[in-house]
Amino acid sequence: MNQTLIGALWGNFLGHSPVWYKQCIIAFLVLNPIILAIAGPFILGWFLIAEFIFTLALALRCYPLQPGGLLAIEAVILGMASPETVYHEAVANFEVILLLMFMVAGIYFMKDLLLFVFTKLLLNVKSKKVLALMFSVVAALLSAFLDALTVTAVLISVGVGFYAVYHRFASGKNLQHIEHDHADDVSIHEHHQEDLEQFRAFLRSLLMHGAVGTALGGVCTLVGEPQNLLIATVAGWDFVTFVVKMAPVTVPVLVCGLLTCYLLEVTGKFGYGAELPHNVRLVLEDFQRGEELKRNPTTNAKLLVQGIIAALLVIALAMHWAAVGLIGLMVIVLLTAFNGVVEEHQIGHAFEEALPFTALLVVFFAIVAVIHEQHLFTPVIDAVLHMEGSIRPTMFFLANGLLSMISDNVFVATVYISEVKQALDAGTITRAEFDQMAVAINTGTNLPSVATPNGQAAFLFLLTSALAPLIRLSYGKMAFMALPYTIVLGGVGVLCVNLFI
């Protein structure tokens, strides 16, 4: 009886995750108190970061919320971070939480328009190289004036829509079952399997180009990323001043990033270059014709409403009428009201995609709280501040880039700009040196952080979305596909900081 009960408990622990994965999580939970007792909280802090990255790296095996949450709970119990600090981190990022709760749900109600527009784009642009550049340029342009997570939500919606259309044809399943049956390809006919794998590679490459595009555009303007506004506020820069200060680094990086996008498609290296399979194109064309035949005044009215509200969304975000999340709530109200979506269960589906990631983000804030309370980055900051003035900007860029690869880039920027501001107030550095370091901090946290999903919230959102398992986009695959971009963006960035800043 007891053995049966214990076996059931073990079977329920982390669901259908592999046994070795469960054993690793148990080992982490057991070893952490021992490490704390022997090596102290500073060493354990770095172990916790590594363990949390492990859960992210295996997100396709088990959603990181549960194992990462267990690690975060244990960290609080062990006194590595207080509940108050975790709450403070969540409150400090409340605007991001609001964004995920409401903006992503708002995008859900635009999926008909998005699929309509992007299907036409996909079928009319025959060249994959041009299409990849378009995805990257559009993502960069939108991210410069809107928000990277919002742009990523659009890319995810488009990717799920494309995948669902072909998977429905290849498996004969209903469209609404696609997202919940992504791991089972038994029903896919063998002669469709090769096309499906190539289609997945095609979507992976487009989405990675788009995701990197959000970083290329996001670094350029004051509103592109949360840390940009934070740094500009501390430095006292307005919108134009920020753009001008960053331009010696961001413009060459943008040009080189787009050139990298084109070269990757030409060479087909690092998982890029996959073309849209001919049979998939035929299916999408057939889908488009079918949608055109089914179009009536009601569907046209829905598309018109979605188009008007999409334009309103862009204007509202560009003009910063309100917090992004509140604009997202406005979008939900308008789209549902004018498209006849008035039942609670219909609205509830829109929140299924973002809320698990929102919970995961709060767990991540608990790990950030550990970094903050245990001063894990302090030795690096102190070492850079004590270097010669001529090499400080370059070293700040490198140090910020490395730390942003394993931690939240907003947190890294917050810590660094605060320390530099204290040095300015104390008279340790001049105003000119402060400006140089502010540029290095902003570009350092934005550019090399594309190396892993840890540093960019948009990358982490894509990794943990319903689309990632559909197209087999794992942590390792994402890091591998981001590698050439990391080298180019980081290399050109540090060179420009060294030459021009």
C-alpha positions, -999 to +999 in steps of 0.1 A: +000+000+000+027+025+010+048+015-020+019+021-043+012+055-027+049+064-029+050+053-065+019+074-073+035+104-056+066+100-077+046+095-108+027+127-102+058+147-095+064+170-125+040+149-145+054+131-175+089+145-173+117+120-178+129+102-147+164+116-150+149+152-151+129+145-119+160+131-102+180+162-112+154+186-096+153+165-064+191+165-063+191+203-066+166+207-038+186+184-016+220+198-024+212+235-020+209+235+018+242+216+019+259+240-004+246+269+018+260+253+049+294+245+034+301+273+009+278+301+020+250+321+003+272+338-024+282+304-039+247+290-035+234+321-054+254+312-084+243+276-081+207+287-081+212+307-113+227+277-130+199+254-118+172+279-130+190+280-164+188+242-165+150+243-161+148+269-189+171+248-212+148+218-208+115+238-212+103+213-238+107+185-213+088+203-185+074+238-183+099+258-162+073+272-139+071+241-117+108+232-112+119+268-113+091+276-088+103+249-064+139+263-066+125+298-059+104+287-029+134+269-015+156+300-019+131+321+001+129+294+028+167+292+030+168+330+035+185+337+001+158+363-006+130+377+015+093+376+003+094+414+005+122+416-020+105+393-044+073+414-041+094+445-047+109+430-079+074+421-091+060+456-083+090+472-101+081+452-132+043+455-128+041+472-162+055+441-178+031+419-159+002+441-170+015+439-206+016+401-206-019+398-190-037+421-213-017+430-244-010+394-254-047+386-249-055+416-271-033+402-299-053+369-297-084+387-308-066+400-339-055+366-351-079+366-381-064+399-394-028+388-387-033+355-405-050+373-434-022+399-438+008+376-432-006+348-454-008+372-483+027+384-475+041+349-473+025+337-505+033+369-525+070+372-515+086+342-532+122+349-521+129+335-486+159+360-483+136+390-489+109+375-466+135+370-438+147+406-442+111+419-441+104+400-409+136+414-393+131+450-405+094+451-395+102+437-361+130+462-356+109+491-367+079+482-345+101+474-315+118+508-318+085+526-311+063+499-295+073+470-273+093+439-280+069+416-262+040+429-281+058+424-314+068+389-303+032+381-295+023+391-330+050+368-344+038+339-322+002+344-333+012+344-370+034+313-365+007+293-347-018+303-374+005+291-403+014+259-385-022+251-376-034+255-412-009+229-426-011+206-396-049+205-400-045+194-436-017+169-429-034+152-400-071+158-407-076+172-372-097+202-362-079+235-360-087+240-323-069+207-314-035+216-329-020+234-299-030+207-275-016+178-296+017+193-307+038+164-296+019+137-313+027+134-350+015+098-353-015+110-373+006+128-398+008+108-430+043+097-438+045+116-471+036+148-453+062+143-425+092+156-446+072+187-456+062+193-420+098+191-408+110+216-435+080+238-427+090+238-390+126+248-400+111+275-422+090+290-394+119+287-369+142+307-391+116+335-397+107+337-360+143+339-349+150+366-375+120+385-361+130+380-325+165+393-331+149+422-350+131+432-318+166+435-302+180+455-331+152+480-330+147+480-293+181+493-285+178+524-307+152+545-290+142+556-255+109+535-256+123+504-273+132+485-241+123+491-204+160+496-194+163+523-221+138+545-203+154+537-170+188+547-182+175+578-199+157+589-168+188+586-146+209+604-173+184+631-179+181+624-217+150+631-238+139+610-268+161+628-294+192+630-271+189+592-264+188+584-301+217+607-309+238+593-280+232+557-290+235+561-328+273+556-331+267+521-318+231+512-327+232+523-364+263+502-374+249+473-353+215+475-371+231+475-406+254+446-397+225+427-381+204+430-412+234+419-433+238+389-411+201+380-416+207+380-454+239+361-452+225+334-430+197+328-455+222+327-484+246+302-466+219+282-448+241+279-418+230+277-381+196+263-389+186+290-414+179+289-451+149+265-451+125+273-479+087+271-478+079+235-491+060+235-523+032+213-509+028+236-479+026+266-502-002+248-521-020+241-489-017+278-477-029+290-512-059+266-510-066+279-475-065+315-487-089+307-516-112+290-491-112+319-468-119+343-497-149+321-507-162+321-472-159+358-468-192+376-463-203+410-448-199+397-413-163+384-417-154+415-436-168+437-408-147+417-383-115+423-404-124+460-407-128+463-370-096+445-363-077+467-388-091+499-373-082+488-337-048+476-349-041+511-362-054+526-330-031+502-311+000+514-330-009+551-325-016+545-287+017+528-282+037+552-302+022+582-285+023+565-250-012+573-241-011+549-212+009+519-198+012+492-225-009+468-204-038+492-201-037+498-238-039+461-242-070+460-220-086+487-242-079+465-272-096+435-256-127+456-248-130+472-282-123+440-302-147+418-282-174+444-281-174+451-318-168+415-329-196+400-308-174+381-284-195+384-252-193+351-235-169+346-206-155+313-218-148+328-253-128+356-237-110+332-213-092+314-241-073+346-249-055+345-216-043+309-218-011+317-237+003+345-215-007+337-179+017+307-175+045+329-187+034+357-164+037+332-135+071+321-147+083+357-149+074+363-113+094+331-104+122+346-123+119+378-102+125+356-072+159+345-087+166+382-095+158+389-058+185+364-048+210+381-071+201+415-055+202+404-019+233+383-022+251+410-043+262+384-068+272+410-094+289+434-070+325+420-076+321+424-113+308+460-109+336+470-085+363+455-107+351+475-138+347+508-118+383+505-106+397+502-142+413+530-162+388+555-176+398+548-212+388+512-211+358+515-188+331+518-215+344+487-234+346+467-201+312+479-191+298+467-224+314+433-220+305+429-183+269+439-189+266+416-219+279+386-201+257+392-170+227+398-193+231+365-209+224+347-176+201+373-159+174+398-167+189+426-187+166+452-170+180+442-136+216+443-148+210+478-163+193+489-131+223+478-109+250+492-132+234+526-139+227+531-101+263+524-093+276+547-120+252+575-109+265+571-073+301+574-087+291+606-106+274+621-075+305+613-054+328+630-079+346+598-088+338+602-125+330+632-147+297+638-166+314+629-199+325+596-184+290+590-170+275+595-205+300+571-221+292+544-195+255+549-198+258+542-236+279+512-229+254+499-203+224+503-225+240+487-256+257+460-235+224+449-219+205+450-252+228+434-277+249+404-264+218+393-243+204+378-275+227+349-268+202+331-245+165+334-237+175+345-202+185+380-211+157+390-234+121+387-222+109+385-258+131+354-264+120+338-232+084+344-241+089+328-275+107+298-259+079+291-234+050+298-258+027+272-273+045+277-307+080+266-295+071+229-292+051+230-324+082+240-344+107+222-321+123+254-309+143+243-278+166+264-256+196+248-272+183+253-307+175+290-299+209+296-285+225+279-315+205+299-340+212+331-321+250+325-320+259+342-353+238+372-343+255+372-308+289+373-324+280+400-349+259+422-325+284+418-296+315+422-318+303+452-338+288+467-306+320+465-286+341+477-315+319+508-319+319+515-281+357+513-282+361+535-313+333+561-309+323+563-273 
